[in-house]
Amino acid sequence: MSSNHLLIESDKEHETLDRSSASNFFSGSLSTPSSRQSSPRMEPSRFLKKMKRKGEKAWLQYHGRKTNAFVNSSSVSVKKELKKFGKGKRSQYGVYGRMLALAAHALAEGQNKREPKDLWREPVVPASAWMPCADQRNWEPSGGNNGYILVTANGGMNQQRVAICNAVVLARLLNATLVVPKFMYSSVWRDVSQFSDIYQEEHFINYLTPDIRMVKELPNKLQSLDLEAIGSVVTDVDIPKESKPSFYLKNIIPILLRNGVVHLLGFGNRLAFDPIPFQLQRLRCRCNFHALQFAPKIQETGALLLRRLRKHEGHSGPLDHYLVGPYADSIMKEKRGQSAKASRYLAIHLRFEIDMVAHSLCEFGGGEEERQELEKYREIHLPALAHLKKTTKLPSPAEIRSEGLCPLTPEEAVLMLAALGFNRKTHVFVAGAQIYGGTRRLGALNSLYPYLVTKENLLSATELEPFKNFSSQLAALDFIGCTAANAFAMTDSGSQLSSLVSGYRIYYGGGKMPTIRPNKRRLAAIFVKNSTIEWKVFEQRVRKAVRQTKHIQSRSKGRSVYRYPRCKECMCPTD
């Protein structure tokens, strides 16, 4: 068996894996793009006003190796690690060389200490007092008599998932027949996957039959029509972001009644979360949490991934059945002896690809070379933002960072994990793709947490071959690995993958699936003191900042039910 098949059983085995596959770890070409979304258009004046008024929310609306382990804790000195993390004219760790050295020292000294008792738990809140109930219906099936809705969803797997469920709600709202959604081919994603390549189409149709009428294709008489010529094509430019139901009743129903069909091209987050009637909101949840099940080949490989992530466990996790269906039983096949300690793992989603980095207009310690590289990227891929930057006085990178609007760097992410108390022996599953800076940028994460794996490490090339060049299908494997984790850490609140994973864990987790949701504004105020702050103070402040956001709140008005399903439309109180 190749080393790519293995999870670490011992330090000796780990070192063997390290030598044989380190060159493959995060080579900078991970094959699963994280959730991205095309940038909405916004006038400069409106952009600046929203930046000042709403901080992170406005900015997001605009945007849409392992090195050798430290052998012995007693032999690690701060001086040695300062030298390791700070050498060179400009450290590869940016401004965090000193803090990483302190983190390395703290981890080495504390590797035999107990982790904080609440690290792997949700806060003590009546989380288990809520149970999933979006499968409950209280209406008659829709006849779909007003015409057919074609939907071509844009973005990656996670944006497409949101678009699918929004389309289901629209079909019910407009009493229309939904054609199974299509996925738009993008030069960014370069993925030709369609619905049945990612999800179980028959289950989707059958499960939602009591709610809407759905067909796989348009009737022949409508297929011959030039939809654009007759005015039946409606693009994402024509529909304001998060439009209310009244917009569709006023503007889309007339097209349906006149032409019998409407094509929503580039459809995504174009339906508001409020105000939405109770049963329509529940339908949204029913689609996301019940109707969308991954295709068998994804479930089978996902189960294999989970089995290797939990090498020592003899039972499946609480969410496995919902994620991998009948293949959850196969996770029990590699049960170890009773004396083996159960393996739990932390999943982290690094949203630090070049598109996110360039969108943010932040600086990440790479100096003039980094600035020129990102400017060139914006000129080619984000021309509207590049033009805005040239013609409008925007907040400085320092101001943007102070508002918590910059994505966490890999260095900041590892400092957060270390400060929270995750010890060096923690098994860490990393989801993400094409991390900006590649292998070099992930040196600190690999060094401080040597038991780090990705799907590319755990699955062989042969096992991944069916998914090669299908970024959305690979994203589904990351979704499974993150959702089933004992603990999940997001690094960017605007990430669609992190949002969906968090919601899934709330819906099915029974209050036992903690998610770390960092407040980046608070963290920014802590990180800015990196050159002087002592580790104990840093640790205390990070824990306090994260503890305040770890609690799961009921959904507030306007918030996503996909991310915050703890509401009466999706879940029911048990008391």
N, C-alpha and C positions, 0 to 999 in steps of 0.2 A: 504493500500500500504506500502510495506516495505521501510525502509530508503534507501536501495540500489537504489530505483527508483528515488530518489529525487535530484534535484539541489537546491541550497540554494536560498530561497526567502527572508529570513530575518536572522538577527543574532540569533534570538531565534530558528528558524528552523535549522540553521547551528549547533548550540550547541547540539540539539537533535540528528542530524545525527552524530555528532562527538562522542557522548557517545556510540551510538548504533553500529557504524561501524568502529570506529578507529582501532580496532584490525585487521580489514581486509585490511586497507589501507597499501599497499606496504609491505605485510608480508614477502617479499623476494622471493615470488613464483608467481609473475605475469606471466601470461600464454602466453605472446606474445614475443618470442625471437625477438630482433631487428636484423637488417641485419648483417649477419656474412658471412665470406668467408674463405674457407680453405686456409692455408698459402702456397704461392708459394715457390718452392725450390730455394735457392740462396746460392752460395758459400760464405764462410766467407769473403774472400778478396774482392769480388765484393760487398758484403753487406756493409763492412766498407767504401769502396770507395764511394758508392752511398750515404751512410749516411753523409759523409763529404761534398759531392758535392751538393746534392739536398735536404738535410734536410727532411722535413715532407713527401714529395712525395716518397722518397726512403724507408723511414720507413714503410709507408703504403703499398708500393709494396712488402716489405718483408712479412708483415702480411696479405697481401691480401686485534602520528603522527599528525597524528594531535595531537599536544600538545595544551594546553590551549592558546587561543588568548590573546594578551595584551589588557586588558579591556578598558583602557582609555589612550589616547596619553599623557595627561598631567601627568599621574602617572608613566610613563616609564622613568627610569633614566639609563644613561649609566652604572653607577656603578652596578645597579641591573642586567642588561643584561650581563655585563662582567662576573658577578658571575655565571649567568645561563649558558652561553655558554662556560665558561672556567673552571668549577669545575671538580674535579677529578685529579688523578695523570697524566693521559693522556686523554685529552678531547676527547669525541667521535667526535668532529668536527675537529680533527687534529690540524693543525696550524692556523685555521681560527677563533678561538673563539673570539678574539678581534674584528675582522672585522665583524663578524656576529652580535655581540652586537651593533656595530655602525650602521649596516644596520637596525637592529630592531628599534633602536632609531630614525633613519631617517625616516623609514616607518611610525612609530607611530606619529611622529610630522607632517609628510606630507600627512596623509591620507585624509585630506580635501582640499589639494592643487590640482591644475590642473596638469595633466600629461603633459610632453613635447608634443608640438603640432604635432611633426612628429613621435611620438611613434607608432601609428597605421597606418602610411602611408608609401608608398614607397617614396624614395627621388624624388624631383621635377625634373624629367627627362622625355623626350618624350617616356615614357614606353608604353603609350596607342597608340603610332604611329605604333606599331607592332600588327598584328593580326594572329591568327592561319590559316595556309593554307596547312598543310601537307596532307590534304585530296585530294588535286589537283593532278591529274595524267597526264602524258604526254608520255604514251607508250602503247604498245599492251600487252595482257596477255602472260605470259610465258607458253610454252607447257610442261615444265618439262620432256623433252625427254631423259635426260642423266641418269636417274635412280632415286632411292629413298633415301632420307636422313632421317635417324632416329636420334633423339636427345634425350638424357637423361640429363636433367639439374640438376646441383648440387646446394647446398646452400639452403637458405630459400626463402620465397616468393619474396623478392626484387631481389635477384640474379637470380632467375628463370625467372623473368620478363625480365631482360636484356638478358638472354640467349635465350628466345623465340624470341625476336625481332632480335637478331643477326642471329638466325637460319633462320628466314624469309628472311633476306637479302642474306644469303648464298644460299638459294634455288633459288633466282632470279639470283644471280651471276653465279651459276653453271648450270642454266637451268635444275634444278632437281625438283622432286616432294617431297614436305615436308609431312612427317607423323606428325600428331598433336603431339607436344612434350610431352614426359613423364618426370616425376620428380623422381629423385633418392632418395631412402629411406636412411636416415642417422641416425646413432646411437645417434647423437647429437640432431637432430630435432625430431626424432621418430614420424614422421608425414607421414601417408600413402596417403595423399591428392594427387589427380591427376588433370589434367588440368580442367576438367569439374566441379570439386569440388570448384574451385576458380574463373574460368572465364566462360563466355558464349561461349561454343564451336561452336555452329551453327553460331552465329554472327561473330566470329573470322574467320571461314572458308569463309563465304559468303562475308564478307567485303573485304577480301584479294584475292578473286577470280580474280579480274581484274589484279592482280599483279603476283600471283604464283598459281601453281596447288597444291592442298592440299588434302590429304585423311586421314581418321581416323585410318586405319590399313594398313599394308603391304599386297600386294596380297598373296594369299595362297601359290603360288609356291615359293615365297621368304621367307615366314614364316618358312618353313621346313629347311632352310639352317642353317648350323653352321657358323655364321658370323665370329666368331673368327678364326675358322679353315681355312676359305678362305681369311683371311686377311682384313676383312671389318670392324673391330672394331678399332676405333681411339680414344685414351683416351686424357684427358687434358694434360697428360705428353708429349704426342706426338706433341702437338700444342703449340708453344710459345704464351705467353700472348700477346694479341692485335696484332695478326698477320695481315699482309697486304693481300689484295685480291690475290696478286700474289702467296702467299703461298698455298692458296686453289686451285688456277688454276693449279699449278704445282704438288701438292701432292694428292689432293682429287679427282680431275676429273679423273685421270687414274684408281683409284679404282672403281669409279662409272661406268666408261665405261667397265671395265673388269668384275665386279661382279653384276652390276645393283643395288647395294645398299651399303650404308656406314652407320655405326652406330657411331655417335659422343657421346662418353660416358663421363659423367662428364663435359659436355660442359658449358661454362660460358662466361667470358669476354675474349674470344679468337679471337675477330675481332677488328682490329684497328678502330679508329675514323677518321683517315686520313692516307694516301690519300684514299678517297672513292668517286666514281662518284656521282654527284649531285643527280640524281634520286634515287640511292640506299640509300643515306643518308636520303632523304625525305621518302623513304619507311620505314626506321628505325623509324622515327618520327610517321609515319602513324600507324605503328603497336602499338607503345607505347601509343599514345594519343587518338587513335580512335578505333583500332581493339580490344584491350583488355578491356573488360567491365566485372565487377565483376558479379558472379553468383547471381541470384535473391535472394537467402536466405541471402547472404552477403549484397546486396543492401538494402533489407528490414530492417535488423538489423542495418545497417549503418545509415539509415534514422532515425530509432528510437534513435540511439545514438546522432545524430545531433539535433534532436528535444529536447532532454533533455539537451544537452549542451547549446541550445539557448532557454531556457524555456520561455522567455518573448517576443521573436520575433514572429511576425505574417507573416513572409515571409521567403522564402528559400534563401540560400546564392548563390553567383554568380557561384560557382563551383558544387553546389549540383546535378544539372541535369547530369553532366558528371560523377559524382561519384556514384550516387544511382539511376540514370535513372528515371523510372516512379514513384518511391517511393518518389521523391523529393516533390511531391504535398502533401504527408502525413505530411510533416514537418509543414504545415500550420494549422494542426488540433488543436493544443493546443494554439491557439492565445489568448493572454490575453487582458484585457481591454486597451483602448486607453491611459489611464493614466500611465500604466506600462512602465517603462524604458526598452528599448531594451537591451538585454544581449549580450555582445561580449566576446570572450574568446581568450586566448593565448594558443597555443599548444607548448609543448617542448618535444623533443625526447632525453631522457637520454641514452647515449651509454656507460653504465658503468657496463656491465655484466662481470663476472669473466674471460671470454675468452679474452675480450678486455683489461682488466686490466693486465692479465698475459702476453699477447702479447707485451704490451707496454714497459715492463721492467722498469716501473716507480715505485716510492714509493708514498704511499698515506696516510702517517701518522699513520699507524698501527703497526709500530715497528717490532720487531723480529717475533712476531706471524704472522703478515701479510706476511713477507718475506718467512717464512717457508711454509705457506699455498699456496702461489703462486708458490713457487718452486716445491712443490708436484704436483700441478695442471699441471705445464709444463712438469714434468717427465712423467705424464700419458697421457696427451692430446696433448702436443706440444714437443715431444721428440727431433725433429730436433733443435728447439730453445733452449731447455735445454742443448743439446750437444754443440751448438754454444757458449752458455754462459759460459760453463766450459772450452772450448778449445781456446777461442778467447778473447782478451781484447776488450770489447765493451765500448761505451761511458757510463759514470756514470749516474745514475738516474737524478742527478742535471743537467747534460749536455743535456740529452734527454728532460727534462722539459724546459730548457732555449730555445730550438729550437721549442717549441710549439708542441711537438710530444706526449704528454701525453693526454689521454682523460680528459675532464673537469669532476671534481668530482661534486656530487650533491651540495656540499657547494660552489664550484666555480660558478656553474650555478646559484644558488640563489643570490649570490653576484652580478653577472652580471645583472640579472633581476632587482634587487633593484637599482643598480647604473644607469641603463638605465631610471629608473623612473616609472616602473610599480608599482602601489600602492597596498596596502594590500588587497584591495577589488577586485583585478583582479581575474577573474575566470581562473584557469589554468588547462588545460587538459594535463596529463603526459602520454606519450607513452614510452614503454620500458618493459623489462622483467628481472626478477630475478636479481635485482640490487645488486651488490656486497656490502655486509654489511647489506642488508635487511632493516627492519624498522628503526633500529638504524641509518643507514646511511642517511635516508631521514628525520630525525628529524628537521633539520634546514629549509628545504624546506616547510615542513608542518607547522612549527611554524610561519615563516614569511609570508607565503601565505596560510591562512586557507581555502580559497575557492578553494581547489585543489581536482580534481577528476580524476578517471581513468575509463576505460570502465567497469572494475570490480565493481566500485561503482554505475555507472549509469544504468547498466543492471543487472537484477536479475539473480539468478543462473539458473532459468528456461529458461530465454532468452539466456543465454550463453551456455546452455547444448548442443545444436547442434554443437557447435564449440569446445567442450571439447576434449583435446588431439589432436587438429588439429592446430598446431602452425601457419601454413601459413595462415589459414583462420582467425585466431585471428589477425595476422599481418595485414591482409586486413582491419580489423575494425580500427586498429590504423592508417593505411594509410588514411582512409577516415576522421577520426577525426582530423588528423594533416593537411591534404590538405585543408579542408574546413574552417580552423580556420581564425579568423580575423587577427591574426599575428602568425607566426611560428618561433620558435627559435631552431636551431640545436646546438648541443654541440660538434659534431665531424665531420669534413669535410669528413672523410673517410667512414661515414655511408651510406650504399646504400639506406636505407629508407629515410634519410634526403635528399639525392641527388635526388631521384625520386620525393619526395614531393615538393622540391624546384622547380624542372623543371616543374611539373604539374601546380604549382601556377603561374609560369611565362607564360606558354603557354596559359592557359585559364583565367588568372587573370586580364587582361586588365590594368595592372599597378596599381592595387588596392589591391594586396595581398602581404604585406611586409613579407620578410623573414630575420631573424637575422642570419648572418653568421660570427661568431666571428673569428678573426685572433688569433689563440692560441699562436703564438709566442709573439705578442704584449701583450696579456693578461698575459702571463707568466712573462714578465718583470714588469708588474704592481703587480701581485699577490706576487711576491718575496719580495715586500716591505710591506707585510701585518702586520708586527710587529710595523711599525713606521708611515705609511702613514695615513694622515687624510682623513676623509670620503669625504669632498668636492673635494679634489685633486683626490682621487680614482674615484669618480663619473665622474669628468671632463675627466680623462684619458680614462676610459672605454667607455664613450660616443664617444669620438673622435676615438678610435680604431674601434668601431663597425660601426660608421657612414661611415667610409671609405670603409667598405666591404658590406654595405647594398645596394649600388648602383648595379643595374643589368647591367652587361656588355654583349656585344655581344660575341658569342662563339669564342674563339681563337683556333688556329690550335692544333689539338690533344686532345681537351677537349670533354667531353661527351655531346652528343646532348640530352641525357635524362635529364641531369642536366642544360645544357645551351642551351635551344632550340631557343633562340633569335638569329637566323641565317637564311639566305635566303633559306636554305634547308627545314626548319621547319615552319618558320613564314615569313610573307610578310610585308614590310613597307607600311603604308597606304598613305604616301604622294607621 
